[in-house]
Amino acid sequence: APLRELETVAVPEAQGVRMATGLADARTSYAMLSVTSEKARPQLRKGFMTPVFNETCDQTGITLSRFMLELARQHPELVELESIFASVQTAVKTISKLVKRSAIDGMTGYAGGGGAINVQGEEQKKLDVITNDVLKRALKFTGRMGVIASEEEDAPLEIDTKPDASYGKEVLFEEDGKYISVFDPLDGSSNIDAGIPVGTIFGIFEEDDGCRLPDEFFDDEDMGAAMEACLRSTLKPGKSLVAAGYALYSSATHFVFTLGDGVNGFTLDESIGEFILTHPDIRVPPRGTIYSVNEANNSSWDQPTQAFVKGLAKGTNGGGTVYTSRYIG
């Protein structure tokens, strides 16, 4: 299949990295990186900068809460993202606890005894359903979400952000429902029973008219106006994201995200219940030594793909490096 070229990301004082992806067959995708000599890195948000910390606590380091507070001080227009991330990190801590206790609490196995299928055609695990509810409610309770879309639900949901009537009309509220969230609450949940790492994936869009799909896509007699609006809100290109990240539940719980200028990783310190900045300014290395692919599908790949993967294993690739294979499916 032809390569689909993505945007160039330039790394200051180093190299730019160009990624191309494609499909080898119906089940297997691949990505290739090439390095350029560009030095200037474009920013997704004009004028956006990572917070500066002139002083830190020796005992706690830089917490995620402080990181977002400092970000809001530096960029007041992002103050709403602070409350969103506060809710997301609460959900991640909760999911981390659920994953660790899943075998003890009897939450392994399939939802409803089996047969429940999600939008991707995958059979739902008990934890898929529970963690979906946790993250969905956490995002809803921020009051900032207009639409949320989960892999575990058939269609996006419009969120009612109206305040309780008891608050009174004289109370002023900031603009509600201006953000859209898309997420997979527990990616890799089929590995839970084997104790293999799993994760949460999420993306945040800002409400706009940026849907790139043709109007013909929405020509469905059974699709109401509300559903069409929800789909138009969520079916957007990745470059329209204002924030994106993932949580990894493994030997430790990691929370990694970007707001458009660099990627930062935090690790949960369970003794104080806070995420601590442990991996600032994460970068993709120019070249690695590991490849990951389900080689059981090798017979259905085209010849160039077979040759490329074989070259990685034998060291006959462009870099002359012998790669090792690691794969969990």
MOVENQUI-V422830 format. One record per helix or strand of 3 or more residues. SS is the DSSP state (h for helix, s for strand). FROM is the first residue (numbers start at 1). TO is the last residue. Records with the same first field share a line. If there is no record, write none. Layout:
# MOVENQUI-V422830
SS->FROM-TO / FROM-TO
This chain:
# MOVENQUI-V422830
s->16-23 / 29-36 / 145-150 / 179-187 / 198-206 / 241-249 / 253-258 / 263-269 / 274-279
h->64-74 / 76-100 / 111-113 / 126-140 / 165-167 / 189-194 / 215-218 / 225-234 / 238-240 / 295-300 / 303-314
